[in-house]
Amino acid sequence: MMTAENATIVWETRSVNGRNLDLRFHSTIAIDTIEYELKKKASEFFSRGNINCSLNVSFAAGNSHPKINREYLDWVLKLSDELEQTYGIQKPTIDGLLNMKGILEYGTPENETVENEDLRRAIVGGFEKALNELKFAREKEGGNLQKILSGQIDNIEKLVNEARNDPARTQEAIKDRLKELVDCLLGAGDKFDSQRLEMEAVLLATKVDIQEELDRLDGHVEAARYLLGLNEPVGRRLDFLAQEFNREANTLCSKAHTASLSTIGLSLKAVIDQLREQIQNVE
C-alpha cells in the first residue's frame, strides 16, 4: 500500500504459469496512459507468466465534491417557469432539483487521475513494490519447484539405466530371438527363404538397437541438471529440452520389442509429461 496526497493506493498481483509474459490490469481509475510504462516495468522482473494486476485507488472523504451541471439546471428552471405559466404547475424545490438525475455530477477531479504527477509516481512505485513481493514469492516457490524437477530428472535417469540394462538387449536374448525367427521360417514351408531371414534379422537388429536414444537421453539429463543449477531464467530452454526428452522416449517405445522395454518406455513418457507440466511454472 502507498499514499499520495489524498489517495491510498493498493496493488494486488497474482501469477499463474504461462509460456510468455501476459499482464491483465484491473483498476478503479483509468490507467490507460501509463499501462505501457507498467508493462515495461513488469518485464524487468519477469519473462514468463500470466499476471493479474488489480489496482484500488481510494481518496480521502471530502475531496471529491459533486459539481452542478449549470447548463442542465438552467434548462430545467426555464422549463419549470413555462410549465408554471402554462399549466400552473408549482416550481420544484431546491431539494427536488438536487435529487434530479443529471443536476449533480460526480466527476473525477484532476488530482484523482494519473495525469497528476504525484499520483502517477505513487501508482508506478506501488506497482514496483508489488512486483518485488511477487518475485520473492515466486523465487520461494521456485526453490521448491527445483527439488521437484530434480527428482523427476533423477527418475528419468533411473529409467534410462533400466532400459540400458534390460535383459532383452543382451546378445543371448538377441540370439534366442533370431533362433525363434529361423524356426518360424523353417516351419512355414519346405523351402527356406534366406532373403526373408536376412530382412527379418536386420529389422530385429534395428529394433533392438536403442543405444543412440539412450545416449541422447543421457545428454538431455546432463543438460537439464546444468540448467537447473543456473541463477537465471531457463524456462524456455527447459521447455525445449522437455520436447527433446519426449521425442527420444517416443522412439524408444516404437523400438521396444519386449514387454519389459515397453513398460520402461511408457514409464519414461509418464515422467516426462509430469516434467513438462512443471516446467511451465519455471521463469
Stockholm file with secondary structure:
# STOCKHOLM 1.0

chainA/1-283         MMTAENATIVWETRSVNGRNLDLRFHSTIAIDTIEYELKKKASEFFSRGNINCSLNVSFAAGNSHPKINREYLDWVLKLSDELEQTYGIQKPTIDGLLNMKGILEYGTPENETVENEDLRRAIVGGFEKALNELKFAREKEGGNLQKILSGQIDNIEKLVNEARNDPARTQEAIKDRLKELVDCLLGAGDKFDSQRLEMEAVLLATKVDIQEELDRLDGHVEAARYLLGLNEPVGRRLDFLAQEFNREANTLCSKAHTASLSTIGLSLKAVIDQLREQIQNVE
#=GR chainA/1-283 SS CEEETTEEEEEEEEEECCSSEEEEEEESSCCGGGHHHHHHHHHTTCSSEEEEEEEEEEECTTSSCCEECHHHHHHHHHHHHHHHHHHCCCCCCHHHHHHSTTTEECCCCGGGSTTSHHHHHHHHHHHHHHHHHHHHHHHHHHHHHHHHHHHHHHHHHHHHHHHHTCGGGSHHHHHHHHHHHHHHHHHTCSSCCHHHHHHHHHHHHHHHCCHHHHHHHHHHHHHHHHHHTCSSCCHHHHHHHHHHHHHHHHHHHHHCCSHHHHHHHHHHHHHHHHHHHHHTTCC
#=GC SS_cons         CEEETTEEEEEEEEEECCSSEEEEEEESSCCGGGHHHHHHHHHTTCSSEEEEEEEEEEECTTSSCCEECHHHHHHHHHHHHHHHHHHCCCCCCHHHHHHSTTTEECCCCGGGSTTSHHHHHHHHHHHHHHHHHHHHHHHHHHHHHHHHHHHHHHHHHHHHHHHHTCGGGSHHHHHHHHHHHHHHHHHTCSSCCHHHHHHHHHHHHHHHCCHHHHHHHHHHHHHHHHHHTCSSCCHHHHHHHHHHHHHHHHHHHHHCCSHHHHHHHHHHHHHHHHHHHHHTTCC
//
